[in-house]
Amino acid sequence: MHVATQAPQPEAAQFSGFPGAAAAGAVPQTGPQSARPASIRCSFCRLPLLSSLVLLLFLVTGAQPAAGETNQQAVTKRIGYLEAGPFWLYERTWSAFQSAMARKDGIRCDYPQDAFISPGWAPENMKTLPDRAAELMRRNDLDLVVGMGTAAVKALLAANNGKTPILGMGMADPIAAGVVVSAQDSGVDNFTCRVTVDRWSSMFRVFYDVVRFRKMGIMYNDSPEGQVYSAVDDARAIASELGFSLAEYGGLSSSESAEECGKGLEALRAQGMDAFFIGPLNCFDIEGSSMAPLLGQLNAWKIPTFARDGSEYVKAGALMGFSTWDFAPTGQFLSNLAHAMLSGTQPRSLSMLVRSEPSIALNLATAKAIGFDFPFDVLVTADELHETITLPDPNANQ
């Protein structure tokens, strides 16, 4: 932060005998001419002090960059990007990261269009992900490559050239996905990411403590990445620990289309689910067109729902969920990692661990619609209470 200070006035301006003193604003002396030699001698005897002050003033003011000079002198770094396909969490995380990087001193980021790769979620497009990852890792003009989502990060690590720094983002659980060795060690010298521990197990505990369901429905693409996205292992572990059962549907393709999800919900209902976990599925994309009718169907069946990804879903009609997903701190944390990597720090040496206390959002209108009464202590301790069902504005983030 630049703090403006008042520059010291040159010492010589106090003496009429120093050339230019009057021009500097000193008041000319009056009186006998015999006093002038003493004044002149005094001025010259102070010249070393004057020179020191002028030099100090020059160093203080000259060392400060002019407006815009910092950006002009910033080193340009080129950043590549890979995702399997578009998803609202990816878009907002990426935007928060770019905003945070723009505030960093000494570095100007360039995001080449030909280094932004998003093949798409269709199975035939997903097959190209390894080749697209290898394409980025072969390039010599990129200073950093971002992998957004578990599938993209795994593809980049499989094609790793061992040199270009890789930064992982948007992963549900890097540890469960086998992307990192532990919360303290990425296991790969040129790779790091953000790790939050125990978030998903806490989510299932909270949902069960409030609703006390018998069988929770969960839907996923039956691939290693798909099971990680939907926290299937955590759900199974907590179900075994707390004594409820799971109704599982693993028949989604990587597209996770509205039609597939509709069939999945019907199958889960046939299995007797009496609660449903809304995971990060494409059909439940908060900015997509299929989320509202799917959520409406669940409410019509009077099925309590828990949304993993923030209060936007609770506002839109989910019964409860983790409250506001604040992307700014996430973007700041990731930008700190990127800045350190681009400044020469080994990625593996950087701290990945983030600890966060979950906060809860509830929708009272949904509770009334499905005939559910929240316990009083839950209402008192909730972080957000929504009294209406409000669908998101599709143009809000365009």
N, C-alpha and C positions, 0 to 999 in steps of 0.2 A: 504494500500500500504506500503510495507516495503522499507524504505529508508536506504541505507547503510551509516554509519557514521564512522569516524576514531576514534578508541578507544584511550582514554588518556593513555599516557605512565606512568608507575608507578613512583611515586616521588622518591623512593629510588635509582633508577637507576642513578640519578644525583650525587650520593655520593659514593666515592670509599670505604668508610669505611663500607658500608652495605654489608653483605655477598652476593656474587653472582652478585655484581654490574658489574664487568668486563664481566661476561658471558652475562649480559643483554645488553651489548653494550656500557657501559660507558668507557670513556678514563681514565686509571689509572693515579692518580696524581703523580707528581714527586716533589722532594724538600726535605727540612729538615724533619727528622723523628719527630721533635717536633711538627710539624703541624698536625700529625695524630690524637692525642688524641682529639683535637678540632673537627676534622672531624667526629670522632666516636661519640663524645657527640652530635654533631648536628644531626647525623643520627638517633640516638636513641630517641632524643627529638621529632623527626618528625614521629616516629612509629605510634602514634594514627592517624595522618593524612594519612599516608600510608595505614593503615588498612581500613580507611574509603573509600579511593580511590579504593582499591582492591575490597572491598565489593560492591561499586557502580558499578564497572566494571562487576563484576559477576552477579549482579542483572540485568544490562542492557542487557548483552549478554545472560545470562541464561534464561531470560524471553522470548526470541525470539524462536519460534519453529523451529526445524530443517526442512530441505526440506522434504515435504511429511508428516510431523508430524501432520499438521492440518487435513488432510484427514484421517490419521490413527485414530485420536481421535474423528472424526465426529460421530454423532449419526445416526444410520441407521433408516430411516423411509420408511414404505411400503405403496405404493400408488396403489389403484385399479382404474379401468377405465371401463366405460360403454358408448357405442354408439349404436344407432339403426342399423347403417350399415356404410360402408366406404364412405367417401366423401373427395375430395381433400382439402377443407378448414379445415376439421377436422384433416387430416394428417399433414398439415403444421402448424396448431396451436399447436398440440400436440408436434411436433418436436421442435418448438420454445420454448415451455414451458420446455421441458426436457433439452434443451441446457442452458436455463437461470437457471434452478434449479442446474445444474452441477457446476455453478459458485458460488453458495451460500456457505458461510463458516459455518462450524459446523454441517451440515446435509448432509448425503449421502442417496440418494433415491434409493430404490429398487422397481422395477415394476414387480411383480410376473406374470408369463405367465398365470397362472390359474386364475388371477384376472383381465385379459384383456378380455372384453366380447363385441362381435360385432355380434349379431344374423344375420343381413342381412335385406335388405329392402323389400323382398317379404312379402306379407300380412301374410302368415302363420308363417313367422319368427318374424314379428313385434308383433304377439300375445304373443310371449314368453318373450317380454321385461319386463313386470312387475315381472315375476318369476325370471328372471336373476338379476333384480335390488334387489329384496328381498334376493337373494342368497348372493350378495355382502354385504348388510347391516346386515346380520346375522353373518358375519365373525368377529372374535375377533382379527385377526392378521393384520388388516389394520389400518393405522394411518390417512388416507385420501382417499376419493373416488371422482374421477372426473367424472362428467356427461358431455358428449360431445354432444351438440345439445339439442333442446327443448324437444323432446320425451324422451330422456334418463334422462334428469334432472327431468322431471315430474314423471317418473317412480321411480327414487330414492327418491324423496320427498314423494311420496305415500307410499313407504316402509320404510320411515325414522325411524331409531331407536332412534333418539334424542341425540345420543352421537357422532358417527363418523362424523367428519367434511366432508361436501360435497362442492365441488367447481364446479360451472357451467362454461362451456366454449362453444364457437361456436354457441351461440344463436342469432338469428336475432334480436329479440326484447323481452327481458325478461319481460318488463312491459306489452306489449300487450298480451303476452302469459299467463299472470297471475302467472308467476313464482315468481316475487317479488311484494311487496306492492307498492313500489315507487322507484325512482332512489336513494333515501337516506336510504331505509329500505328493507332488504330482507324479513322480516316478519317471519323468522325461525332462531332460535338461532345458529344452527350448519350449516348454509348455507350462502354462498355468491357467487357472480359472477361479471362479468364486464358488465356495462350498458352504452350505448351510446344513448343519446336522440336526437330525431328529424333528424336522419340520413336519413331515408327512405323518409320522407315527402320532405326533401330538394332534394332528388334524382328525384322525380317526377316533382317538380317545375322546376329544371334545364332542364330536358328533354323537357318539354312543352315549356319553354321559348325559347329554341333553335329551335325546329322542328315545333312547332305550329300545331300539328296533331289535327284531329277531334275525332278519336276513337283509343284508345290505347288497344292493345291486352295483356292479362295477363292469364297465365296458372298455375294451381295449383292442388294439391291433396285436395279434399274437406273434410278436417278434420281440427280441431282446429289448430293442429301443421302445417299442410300444408298451411293454410291461413296465419299464422304468418310468415312462411318462405318466402312467396311471397309478404308479406306486403300488403295484399288485402285490409284491413281496411284503411291503409294510402292512397292507390291508390284511393279508393272510396271517401275518404274525400277530397283529393286534386282535383279530377275530379269535384266534386260538387262545390268546391270553385272557380276553374279557368274556368269552363265551358266546359270542354271536356267530352266525354263519354267513357265508358269501353266496350270492347268486352271480355267477360269472358268465360273461359273453365275450369270447375272443374272436368273433367272426368278422371283425372290421378289416378292410384292406388299408393300405397306407393312405388312401384318399380320405377315409373316414367320412364318407358322404352322408348327406341327410337321409337318403333312402336306407343306407346300411344301418345308420343309427336308429332309425325308426323301427326296423326289423329287430334290432338288438333290444330295444326297450320292450317290445312285445314279448320277446323270448324271456327276458328277465322277469316280466310280470307273470308269465306262465310258470316260472320257477318259484313264485311266491315272494318276491322281494317286497319289503315294506319300508324301504328307504333307498335312496340312490345317491351315489357319489358322482358329481360332475367333474370329470377330469379335463385335461387340456386337449380336447379332441377338436378336429377341424369342424365337425358338425355343430359344436357348441362355441365356435368362435364368436366372441362378443360383438364383432363388427360384421358378422355374416347374417344371411337371411334365414337360416334354419334354426338358430338358437331359440327364438321366441316360440315357434310352434312346438318344438320338442319340449321346452320347459312348460308350456301351456298344457301339453298332454300329461305330463307328470303331475301337475297340479290338479288336473281334472280327475286323475286316478287317486288323488289325495295321498300322494307319495311324498314324504318329507325329503328334501334335497339339501346337500351340502356342496357348495361351490369352492373349489380349490383356489381359484385365481382372482380373488378380490371382490370388493363390494359392488362392482358394476353388475355382477351376476345377481347379487342379493337385491339390488335396486330393480333389476329386471324380472324378479319373481322367484328366485331361489329362496328357500326357507331361511338358510343361514350359510355362513362361510367365513373364511378369513377376511378381515376388513381391508380397507384400501391398500392396494398394491402401489407403493410409492416408488416410482422408477428413478427419481432424482438421486437418492442415495446409492442405488444400484449402479447408475451411470457414473457417479463420482468414484465409487470403489473400483469399477472396471477401468476408468480413465487413469486412476492412480497406478494400476498395474501396467497399463499400456505405456504410460509416460516413463515409468521406471525401466521397462523393457527397451523402449526406444532410446533411452539414455545409456544403455549398456549393461544394465543389471541382468544377471542370469534369471530367466523366468522361474526356474525351479526353486530358487532361493527366496522367492517372494511369499509372504503369508497369504493363504487363500481363505482362511476361516472367517465366517461372519456369523455372529450370534444375534438372533432376533426373537423377541417375545411375540407370539401370535396374539392378534387382537380379533375380536369377533363382531360380525355384523349380523343383524336379524331383520327379517321383514314381517311386520305385524299383519299386513294385508294378506300375505300368503298364508300365515298361520291361521287367520280367520277363514280363508277360503278352503283350506284342507281340514279344518276342524282340529287344529293342534293348539294346545295351551302351553306357552313357555313357563317353566318354573319361575317363581318370583325372583329368586337369587340370580338366575340367568339374565333376566331383564335388567336388574340393577347393575350387574357387572359388565353388560355388553358395551362395546365401544361405539357401535352405531346402531340406531334404531330407525328403520324406514317404515313409514305408515302407508305408503302407496306402492303400486307396481308401476315403474317407469322404464319403458324400453329405451335403449340407447339411441342417440341421434346418429344415423349412418353417415352424416356429413361432418361429425364433430372433429374427426381426426384427419380430414382431407385437406 
